[in-house]
Amino acid sequence: MITSWNLASISVQFLFAINVFLICVLVGPKAHDDGPIDLEDFFWRQRPYFYGALVACAVLSLFANLDYLKTANAALFLKENLTVLPMFIPTLTALVSRKRWVQWAAGLCYLALVLGYTIAFCRTLS
């Protein structure tokens, strides 16, 4: 448990929350009265911004994990970062490649990494 917070820690947590909000905004198309939404077109236009925001989220996670060094269980810093670092692989791959199969593979790989992260740390955080 973190017992003391400094301005840097609070700022990183605040930026992380803003980044998660940005990701939510980027994945939701705005509904228009002039007919159906072309989700295919929407995805390809938003793809660089969405994956860029996911990369930013991973970078902010690495900085946020510095707070674990202030706890009694500083080993969590290394454990958390070792699970966050692989998340750069699918996000950066999807960011640079426009191939449909790469987008699917990267998305599924990212989902598997997030689920693995949740399973690994669900017990630790409770």
C-alpha positions in Angstrom: 0.0 0.0 0.0 1.3 3.4 -0.9 1.3 5.6 2.2 2.5 8.9 0.8 1.7 10.6 -2.5 3.7 13.3 -4.1 2.8 15.7 -6.9 4.5 13.5 -9.6 2.5 10.4 -8.5 -0.8 12.3 -8.5 0.0 13.9 -11.9 0.8 10.5 -13.5 -2.4 9.0 -12.1 -4.4 12.0 -13.4 -2.8 11.8 -16.8 -3.5 8.0 -16.9 -7.2 8.7 -16.2 -7.3 11.3 -18.9 -5.7 8.9 -21.3 -8.2 6.2 -20.5 -11.0 8.7 -21.2 -9.4 9.6 -24.5 -9.3 5.9 -25.5 -13.0 5.7 -24.7 -13.7 8.8 -26.8 -11.7 7.4 -29.7 -13.5 4.1 -30.0 -17.0 5.5 -30.0 -18.3 7.0 -33.2 -20.8 9.9 -33.0 -24.2 9.0 -34.3 -25.6 11.1 -37.1 -29.2 11.5 -38.3 -28.1 11.0 -41.9 -28.0 7.2 -41.9 -25.9 4.3 -40.6 -22.3 4.7 -39.4 -19.6 3.1 -41.5 -17.7 1.4 -38.7 -15.1 0.1 -41.1 -14.2 3.6 -42.3 -14.4 4.8 -38.7 -11.9 2.2 -37.5 -9.3 3.0 -40.2 -9.5 6.7 -39.6 -9.3 6.3 -35.8 -6.7 3.5 -35.8 -3.5 5.6 -35.4 -5.1 7.7 -32.7 -6.5 4.8 -30.8 -3.3 2.7 -30.9 -1.2 5.8 -30.1 -3.4 6.4 -27.0 -2.9 2.7 -26.0 0.9 3.2 -26.3 0.7 6.3 -24.2 -1.3 4.4 -21.6 1.4 1.7 -21.4 4.1 4.4 -21.0 2.1 6.1 -18.3 1.6 2.7 -16.6 5.4 2.3 -16.5 5.7 5.7 -14.7 2.8 5.0 -12.4 4.4 1.7 -11.4 7.3 3.7 -9.9 5.1 4.2 -6.8 5.5 0.5 -6.0 9.1 1.3 -5.1 7.7 3.2 -2.1 5.8 0.2 -0.8 6.9 -2.8 1.4 6.5 -5.0 -1.7 8.8 -3.2 -4.1 9.1 -6.4 -6.2 5.7 -5.5 -7.6 7.4 -2.7 -9.6 9.4 -5.3 -11.6 6.5 -7.8 -11.8 4.1 -5.1 -13.1 6.5 -3.7 -15.6 7.4 -7.1 -17.0 3.7 -7.6 -17.7 3.2 -4.1 -19.2 6.3 -4.2 -21.5 4.9 -7.0 -23.8 1.8 -4.9 -24.4 3.9 -2.6 -26.6 4.3 -5.4 -29.1 0.7 -5.7 -30.4 0.0 -2.0 -30.0 3.0 -0.8 -31.9 2.5 -3.6 -34.5 -1.1 -2.5 -35.1 0.0 1.1 -35.2 2.4 0.6 -38.1 0.7 -2.1 -40.1 -2.5 -1.5 -42.1 -3.1 -5.2 -42.9 -6.4 -6.5 -41.7 -5.0 -9.8 -40.4 -2.4 -7.9 -38.4 -5.1 -5.7 -36.8 -7.1 -8.8 -35.8 -4.0 -10.6 -34.5 -2.8 -7.5 -32.6 -6.2 -7.0 -31.0 -6.5 -10.6 -29.9 -2.9 -10.6 -28.6 -3.6 -7.4 -26.7 -6.8 -8.9 -25.2 -4.9 -12.0 -24.1 -2.2 -9.8 -22.5 -4.8 -7.7 -20.6 -6.6 -10.8 -19.4 -3.3 -12.4 -18.3 -2.4 -9.1 -16.5 -5.8 -9.1 -14.8 -5.5 -12.7 -13.7 -2.0 -12.2 -12.4 -2.7 -9.1 -10.4 -6.3 -9.6 -9.3 -5.2 -11.4 -6.1 -2.4 -9.0 -5.5 -4.5 -5.9 -5.5 -7.3 -7.2 -3.2 
